[in-house]
Each structure stands twice: as structure tokens, then as C-alpha cells.
Amino acid sequence: MWHVHPHNWVHDNIEFLPTYGSIQGSDLTLQVKRGNAFDTASLLIALLRAAGVPARYVYGTIEIPIDKVKNWVGGAQDSQAALDLLGQGGVPILGLAQAGKIVAARMEHAWGRFDGVTSPLNVAVSTYQYGRGKSVYMGYRALAEATAAGAGNLHAALLGDALGYITPSFANVSAQEVVPLHLVLTNKGVATPGQVQLPLPSGVTLVDPGSAKFSNGLLTWSFNLAQAQELTFDAWVRLPNAAGPVAFDALVQTGTTGAFVDYKHAKLTLSTIALATLADAKALAATDRYFVPIALWLNTAQFWLDHNRPDFAQVTLLHATDLLIVCPSARSSDLRLEVDDVIWAVSRSLE
């Protein structure tokens, strides 16, 4: 006796992917809980046969209301876009129109049959509820809030814990990444006043100046070093869009206004790498069978970007990252990093 009939379990737990043909098989479909009509039918038939119930495939042509088709592909608002998306996945599909309006779709389909009953999984896919709200991107000046009320406030603790966990490293820095600049001055002689000036290289933009004054692309920290005193200066900047070396050259000067003397240069060169593109992520996704469902979402994201809908592309990319969390491939983390780069790039277009 089943506590849950295999048909009901598959219907309630397997998400539809708009591709065509047997791609994943029953085992992988069960693991990732997503699959196209053929994969979903394979899983249902495997579960039924494992329970001793004779089951077989049924293949044919079905007609589906266009609203259901739009629901299946992720809540698309445009009927033609929904048909195009299924067609891009290889599904043989034709829109049926009445009075110049698409009202249904005729498509090739596969489903399961057991005990002489055809599974309503031609209705084979679950329907989903989608919110139509708007995404809101928001933030606050964490450094300013953390320093304004002293080291004991909640903002400072939150920022300190986060930075302590992340421990920013310059080993692999991406173009457009936000990085901290940290300068330490140690006085081993007599008390000395002065300033540090750091011009931002071309393409570098300021995120937070810390205690520095900023004017005309120049960061300036004033100091008055006591004997044996050590001071630290910090700022956060965003690196240029293009990959390559970025050279920072801070000039330490001693003296007072009108009589500064150049003392020393503190130099730092960062070699940035390009952010991964959607093409990079798609290429990596093509190297492993476990990435088949992820590749579908990446192709869907490309579809929406090609149709000037970065908002839909962003949602689709997030679906891909959800799959990668449970994907058993040894290269899942590599693909996740590439998809994260794409998500970040797309999010910039939504700001």
C-alpha cells in the first residue's frame, strides 16, 4: 500500500524543464527533482515498476491552453515567447490561434501509462504560482555606520565578523570587484606631521573613502605621527571593468600645508581577471552530464537576455544556482562561481 502514489509524488515534486527527448534518465531526474516530459515519464515508470506495477511509455501529440504553457516555462507573460522558449529547447510545438490571438499550443509529448490508465502527467507537469512583485536592491554604508557609533555597536560587530570570515585576498581579483586598500604608517623617529595622497588609477571608482578626503580623483589622509606611533588608513574601491594590471601609487609626504616634502612611495599592483560570461558558464555546463538541467536554465537566461529581459534572466540564473547546490558533479563549485559572476553582471543592468 502506498502512503503516496508514485504519480502524485512525481506530480508534486518534479519541476518541468522545457527540453525534448530523454536527456537525464530516471536516476538523475530523481536526484535533481527536475526534468522534461520524457525524463519525468521515465522516473514515474521506474517508480511504478519498482513497486511491481506494470507501466509503459505513451508518446503522442497534445493540445494545451496557452496559459498552462506560459506557466510551465516560468510564468512568461508573452505567449510567443513561451512558444519560442519551448522550441529553443527542441520541443516540436505549434501555436494555435483564434481571432489573431494564440490560445493553445500543439506539441509532441511523452507520458506514462499504468494499470490500463494513462497518467494525467500530460498534464504531466505541475503548475506553479508566481509572484509578480518587483525586486528591490538596497544597502547601506556599512563602514560609515560601523565607525560612527564606535567599536561596540551592532554595525561594527556585524562588519567585523563578516570581514573576519571573508578575509579579502588579492590572489584572484576580478575586474569590477570591490577591494579594500590598507596602508600602514609606522613612525620610528621623532614626531612627524604629514599627509598621504593616493590618486585613483584610470577606471577605478571610489566606494568608501574611510577617513580620507576625496577630491578630483585624489584620496588624501592627513596625519600627525607621534614617536613610535603606528597609523592605518583604509578605503574601498571598485576596480576597472577591463581585466589587467591596476597600479596604485600612494605618496607619503612629511611637513605641513605649503611645505610638504616627498618622503616615500607605497606601491601596489593588482592583476585582475575577467568576470566569467554566460558563454563561459554554458561552455562549462556542456562538459558534464550532471549539468544538463543547469545548462537548460543557462540557455533560458540567454533567451531572456536576447529578448532584453534581464529581470527574467536573473530569476532564471538563480534557478541554476539552486540546482548547483545539490548537483553531485565535482565541478559544481567552479560552475557556481561562473554563474555568480553572470548574476552580478546582470544585476548591474537592473540597478
DANORJO-V25595 format. One record per residue. N is the residue number from 1. OMEGA is omega in radians with two decimals (none if undefined). Layout:
# DANORJO-V25595
n & omega
N & OMEGA
N & OMEGA
This chain:
# DANORJO-V25595
n & omega
1 & 3.11
2 & 2.92
3 & 3.04
4 & 3.13
5 & 3.13
6 & 3.13
7 & -3.12
8 & -3.13
9 & 3.13
10 & -3.13
11 & -3.03
12 & -2.98
13 & -3.08
14 & -3.12
15 & -3.09
16 & 3.02
17 & -3.06
18 & 3.03
19 & -3.02
20 & 3.08
21 & 3.13
22 & -3.05
23 & -3.02
24 & -2.99
25 & -3.04
26 & -3.05
27 & -3.12
28 & 3.09
29 & 3.09
30 & -3.12
31 & -3.04
32 & 3.11
33 & 3.06
34 & 3.09
35 & 3.07
36 & -3.06
37 & -3.14
38 & -3.12
39 & 3.13
40 & 3.09
41 & 3.11
42 & -3.14
43 & 3.14
44 & -3.13
45 & 3.12
46 & 3.13
47 & 3.13
48 & -3.14
49 & 3.10
50 & 3.12
51 & 3.10
52 & -3.13
53 & 3.10
54 & -3.13
55 & 3.13
56 & 3.11
57 & 2.96
58 & -3.12
59 & 3.13
60 & 3.13
61 & -3.13
62 & 3.04
63 & -3.03
64 & 3.05
65 & -3.05
66 & 3.11
67 & 3.11
68 & 3.11
69 & 3.14
70 & 3.10
71 & -3.09
72 & -3.03
73 & 3.04
74 & 3.11
75 & 3.13
76 & 3.14
77 & -3.08
78 & -3.08
79 & -3.11
80 & 3.11
81 & 3.11
82 & 3.10
83 & 3.14
84 & -3.10
85 & 3.08
86 & 3.10
87 & 3.09
88 & 3.11
89 & 3.09
90 & -3.11
91 & 3.05
92 & -3.03
93 & -3.13
94 & 3.08
95 & 3.11
96 & -3.03
97 & 2.98
98 & -3.14
99 & 3.08
100 & -3.11
101 & 3.11
102 & -3.09
103 & -3.10
104 & 3.09
105 & 3.03
106 & -3.03
107 & 3.02
108 & -3.00
109 & 3.06
110 & 3.09
111 & -3.07
112 & 3.09
113 & -3.13
114 & 3.14
115 & 3.13
116 & -3.11
117 & 3.07
118 & -3.13
119 & 3.07
120 & 3.07
121 & 2.87
122 & 2.79
123 & -2.94
124 & -3.06
125 & 3.08
126 & 2.95
127 & -2.98
128 & 3.03
129 & -3.11
130 & 3.02
131 & 3.13
132 & 3.12
133 & 3.13
134 & 3.07
135 & 3.11
136 & 3.09
137 & -3.09
138 & 3.13
139 & 3.09
140 & -3.08
141 & -3.04
142 & -3.13
143 & -3.12
144 & -3.14
145 & -3.08
146 & -3.07
147 & -3.04
148 & -3.03
149 & 3.11
150 & -3.00
151 & -3.06
152 & -3.06
153 & -3.05
154 & -3.13
155 & -3.13
156 & 3.13
157 & 3.13
158 & -3.12
159 & -3.13
160 & 3.12
161 & -3.11
162 & -3.12
163 & 3.09
164 & 3.13
165 & -3.09
166 & -3.07
167 & -3.08
168 & -3.14
169 & 3.11
170 & -3.11
171 & 3.12
172 & -3.10
173 & -3.12
174 & 2.98
175 & -3.14
176 & -3.13
177 & 3.04
178 & -3.08
179 & 3.06
180 & 2.97
181 & -3.00
182 & -3.12
183 & 3.13
184 & 3.05
185 & 3.11
186 & -3.13
187 & 3.11
188 & 3.14
189 & -3.12
190 & 3.11
191 & -3.01
192 & 2.98
193 & 3.10
194 & 3.13
195 & 3.02
196 & 3.11
197 & -3.12
198 & 3.04
199 & 3.13
200 & 3.11
201 & 3.14
202 & 3.11
203 & 3.12
204 & 3.12
205 & -3.10
206 & 3.05
207 & 3.11
208 & -3.09
209 & -3.05
210 & -3.12
211 & -3.09
212 & 2.92
213 & -3.09
214 & 3.14
215 & 3.08
216 & 3.09
217 & -3.07
218 & 3.00
219 & -3.13
220 & 3.02
221 & 3.03
222 & 3.13
223 & 3.02
224 & -3.03
225 & 3.00
226 & 3.13
227 & 3.11
228 & -3.13
229 & 3.07
230 & 3.12
231 & 3.08
232 & 3.12
233 & -3.08
234 & 2.99
235 & 3.10
236 & -3.10
237 & 3.02
238 & -3.09
239 & -3.09
240 & 3.13
241 & -3.09
242 & 3.10
243 & 3.12
244 & -3.12
245 & 3.06
246 & -3.04
247 & 3.05
248 & -3.11
249 & 3.13
250 & 3.13
251 & 3.07
252 & 3.14
253 & 3.06
254 & 3.14
255 & -3.11
256 & -3.08
257 & -3.13
258 & -3.11
259 & 3.12
260 & 3.10
261 & 3.11
262 & -3.09
263 & -3.06
264 & 3.02
265 & 3.02
266 & -3.00
267 & 3.09
268 & 3.08
269 & 3.10
270 & 3.06
271 & -3.07
272 & 3.08
273 & -3.12
274 & 3.01
275 & 3.06
276 & 3.11
277 & 3.09
278 & 3.09
279 & 3.09
280 & -3.12
281 & 3.13
282 & 3.12
283 & 3.11
284 & -3.12
285 & -3.13
286 & -3.04
287 & -3.03
288 & -3.11
289 & 3.11
290 & -3.11
291 & -3.07
292 & 3.14
293 & 3.08
294 & 3.13
295 & 3.11
296 & -3.13
297 & 3.10
298 & 3.08
299 & 3.09
300 & 3.07
301 & 3.10
302 & 3.11
303 & -3.10
304 & 3.08
305 & 3.11
306 & 3.12
307 & 3.05
308 & 3.07
309 & 3.13
310 & 3.11
311 & 3.08
312 & 3.12
313 & -3.13
314 & 3.11
315 & -3.13
316 & 3.12
317 & 3.09
318 & 3.02
319 & 3.14
320 & 3.14
321 & 3.07
322 & 3.12
323 & -3.09
324 & 3.13
325 & -3.09
326 & -3.10
327 & -3.08
328 & -3.12
329 & 3.11
330 & -3.11
331 & -3.13
332 & -3.11
333 & 3.11
334 & -3.14
335 & 3.12
336 & 3.12
337 & 3.14
338 & 3.12
339 & 3.09
340 & 3.08
341 & -3.13
342 & 3.11
343 & -3.14
344 & -3.13
345 & 3.13
346 & -3.12
347 & 3.11
348 & -3.14
349 & -3.14
350 & -3.07
351 & none
